[in-house]
Amino acid sequence: MVRPSRRDFLGGSALTLAALTGTLDPDRVADSTTPTDRRSLDELPDSAASAIAALPDDDSLDLSYRLVVTTDVADADVAEDLSHEARVVTRELDVAAADLSTVVTAITHDYRRRITVAAGSIDRLDRGEEVATVGDWRVADDGDREGMTTVSTDGVAAFVAGEDRSGRVEAARAIATAAAGEADGEAADRLVDANADADAAFGLVESFDTVLFAPDAAESGFQTPGASAVGTGAIRAFAGGFEIHPARLHGSDDRAENRYLFFTDDPSTPGDRAVRSLIEAIGTGIVEEATIDRSGETIRVDAVLEAPPEHDHENAPDVRVGTTVAGEADGTSGDGEADGTGSGQETGGVTLEHRGGETVTGDALEALQLWVDGELVDRQPADRLDRFEPGDTLTVETDPLASVVLRWFDAERNAHRVYANEAIGAEAFAIDHDVEAETVTITYVGDREADAGKVAVTHRSDDGTVRTPAPSFGDGGGGTADGSDALTNGDAVTIEDVGMGDVVSLTLTVPSIPGVHRRPLQRFRVTPPRIHVHDHPDRGLIAAYHGEEDYDASAFRVLVDGEPADRQIADEIETLSRGAEIPLGEYPVDSTVTIEWLDPEEPVVVAEHEVVPEAFVDLEYDPEAGTVRVEHREGDAMAADRVKIRADGEPLGTQPADEYEEFGPGDSLAAEVPPFARVEVVWVGADDDAESGTDDDAAGGRDERDHHLAGTTTAREALKAHYDPGAAEMRLTYVGAQPADPEGLQVTTYSPADDSSDRTSGRPSGGERETLVVAEEYDELTSGDTITLTDVEIGDRVTVSIRTETANMVSERSVGHYPTEPRHGFTFQPGSELEAGTGADGRETGTGTDQREAVPDDGIAAVYRDPVSRDAAEFRLLVDDEPADTQPADEHDVLERGDVISLGEFEPGTTFAAEWTPPAEPVEAGSHVIAPTADFAVDYDAADGSVTVTHDGGGAIAAEHLSVVVTPDPGRPEPWSGDEADGSIDEGDSTTVEVGQDPHRAFVLFREHEVIAEKRLAENETNETRDEGGETDEARTTETGTAKAEASASGSAESAAEASGGASDGSSAESSAGAEAAADAEAE
């Protein structure tokens, strides 16, 4: 037999499973059972039979199963050899890996409950509060804090995880009843008995270590655009037997021989392509070989799968590729992957342009693949170009509806990088939603005829369940005008019963490309209007609307504690438009204010707000005493028994109610708390357990009715970091006075490759992370204990976090971030601005996080702000681009956070910079310019659509140093224009900026970094628009009438950076508190 090459196979995804039939090694399937063979529990291994028998019929649980996973772990001796499901069992039931034989995990329809059954050398559990016994089975609950109910007898133990205690206990009783085989004296319904497909599915256990069973394909949650028959009745259920656990196949070089069973009333449907798409989704791999048997009542597929390609940014050419679809340039994402979709209905042509990065030649050019509709095109990039360099283009003609992908693929390493991924035809469809009729109509508005068979419509409920089969174009559902497969302008389909939260997707049905995410053409989610209710200190409750669509105000009803409010939205405005803020009045604490949307047949709650006290509470940790001080700084006094202090979700021994009846301004208390604990002060909702201070969250978090007042992680400052770039070492030393338990404490090193590999999540990818578990080094941390990390290169980042695992989730909480590059290393500030030992807001720090030295009253000082200590000789300070007279090494051997270098007195306009010199190209570690003092008036002319800024007093400023930003219009700062643009700007001189929409704020910038004037122009600016324009410093902005603002020179660098589209990296304009906040954010 000639084995197809891997590249040819992966490149030719048009090959259907039918064409591949017979390519499997006959020896692999010689002993296979026929598709109709079934196995009773008596024919299965004892441990598997015992675990499966404990699963009750889903009807007896008043819920349905999404997936049931059975895993044979009899050969695993240590936890590392176990699957994720089995590792959860060892952790939650405190069972050794060697004592486990079989683990069965059932995930329920709403994901809120998980049932896990384990069989092996397990004794009947004696943990928790016993709530029932059924035969020899004991049912016990571990309490709300654990969020788990256990069921056990000798040889088998199970647990139910979920937030609702009564639901857990009910499910646990059903497990015991099913396993014991009795229910009021009658045989109990078990899943294997009640489901007609279960015995065939679980029969796979005899041959495979891991078996997955989806009793109802519609509720399985698998997103398989190429297998539209799944969940629509063609396939009612499916199962898979896996030689290698799907989670372990990804990233491996192994090939897995799997078997799949598809239960259907008509084995001739769905087609081979749909079956292949579902196989790859279930097995998380790429089908290499397969054979299909449709001879019985069940479709059986024996297939060989290999891992999908790994994303590889390090070895792939560093190229940015932009796309032009139907004549319009499409954007490119930061990592080189083109984003967005284009219409393509006019020409069907797509142009891919090299827009930056390295030139691609040789083997790298040969590895570039161009795909259209899931097929490699005849002429690949290497056939068209000798080299692919900036400015070069690749053009490909497509149908009006098409998929275009450009990627680099290394066949030997099974690695790739996607540069462009376009779904052509998105703009060729219009979607209309009728709220009252609960319908969605999709209309084809393209000018060219398209293939109706290339697009599928899917209707899913908000939990991912496929609804009744959605009509598609050309399937007889009335989509095309003449019933043909040609899609023409005006053809439409209507999807009915589309409820709130449902999603209607329009997806290309072309073959998928291994490892490439399939982009939908359109995705429409039915969502209610976005209304947010918040407390305003002066105006009471405010309802703010942020949506794009306008609504009649009478379509909304305001309720207070379930009764119509005296003040309705329609009393204030006629039309609800984007940016509207509606005052709702003031209501007593514990009132619940609800806003309902009345347009749907059943009113929909679009906003709900519980009125809580407005109070500001400070937390200060004393590392010497090991206590946290809780002080009510200002705001409303609160009933002390409703204020709770918790550490890692548990109430502390000392509470406000121990000392006060009412906790008000000036009141304080201290409570003992260990290092690295998450301390939180909350106001407990009226319906919560105010006595215990506990909540029902199984993960140890806050109940949704808790109102957060303050929070901190203790002993952050107890870890001191020092970086040696020459030795590539980061040393972390514990300096706390109190011994610390290192449980869960871990140190992770991230490389630059990590940060580029997963920009959408905001977290580095797992492949490049190196994590050290502190508990493996120390049983207890005491002062002086040190952890030294090696091979920490410049550009890497070290993070210390605490990892917490529960039955329902895994979470990480940050303790500190320690960058190797001090990009926020220095702030420059006048000595009069900040007193020694105070934080950025002028209050005493008291936590040891900022050991600032005395700052001189006059002149400028450089203050070291980085959380990592470094040799002082590594830094160079510059004044007007020349070395400063005083350098860090003149006054310090090692720089620690808070160290000060006095530089002297200077004139306005003087620039300062700090450089970190170990890299070949020094890294800027801070900058500053002394801004001149001047006032500016700002006028907005709505008729002309322009904002005029006028110098209104103070010193003259060179025009080249001034610019203006007006939000929310995007873009860079506008240079000062007018007759004086080349000279000096004096009192009375002005500049005008045209705006495309009503302005929110205007900023005057000095050298594009320092805000020297700011004016709020929108009278009803919402919270959302304020976020776009930065924070207002009311202490330095004074409004006269509606047109004039006076501002001092100490502007906010943070506002400037946001207003100018992120021009500043936070290291400039450091005379403001915003710059120190940037450095603190890096540290915290």
GIDAZI-V421610 format. One line per field, one symbol per residue. phi: phi as a letter, one per 40 degrees, with the letter a starting at -180 (. if undefined). A space follows every 50 residues. Layout:
phi->???
This chain:
phi->.ccccccccccbccdcccccdgcccdccbcccccdccbbcccccddcccc cccccccccccfabccabbbbcbcccbbdccccddcccccccbfbcdccc bbbbbbbcdcgcabbbbbbicbcdcbcgccbabbgccbbabcgcccgabb baacgabbabbiccccccccccccccccccgaafgbcccbdccccccccc ccccdcbbcbbbbbcbdcbcgccbdcbcccgbhcbcaaaabbcbddcccc gbccbbcbbbbbcacbccbcccccccdcdccccfabcbaabbbbcbcbcb bbbbbbcccccbccccdcbbbbbbbfgbcbcbccbgccbgbbcgccbgbb bbbcbihccbbfccccccbbbbfgbcccbcdccbbcabbdgcbbbbcbcd babbbbabbbcccfbaacbaabbchcccbbbbbbcccfbbbbbcbccbcb ccccbbbbbbcccgcccddccbcgbgcgcbcbgcccbbdhcabbbbfccc gcbbbbbcccdcbdgbcccccaabbcbcdcbbbacbdbbgcbbbbbcccc bccccbbcbbfgbdccbbcccbacbcbdgcbbcbhbbcdgcbbbbbbccc dbdbcbaaaccbccabbbbbcbcccgbbcbbccahccbcccbbbbbbfgb cccbbdccbbcbbbdgcaabbcaccgccbabbccdcccccccgcbccccg ccccccbcbaaabcgdccbbbbbbcccfbbbbbcbcccdbccdgcabbbb bdcccccacccgbccccbcbbbccccbbcacbdhcbbbcbfccdhcbbbb abcbbbcbabbbbcbabbccbccbcbbbaccccbcdgbcccgcccgbgcb ccccbccbgbbcbcbccbcaccccbbbbbfgbdccbbdccbacbcbdhcb bcbhbacdgcbbabbbcdcdbdccbiaabccccabbbbbbbcccgabbbb cbhhccbcdccbabbbccdchcdcccbhcccbbbcbdgcabbbcbcadcb abbbbbfgbbcbaabcbccbdcdcccccbgcccccbbbbbgbbbbbaccc ccccccccccggcccgbbfccccccccccccccc
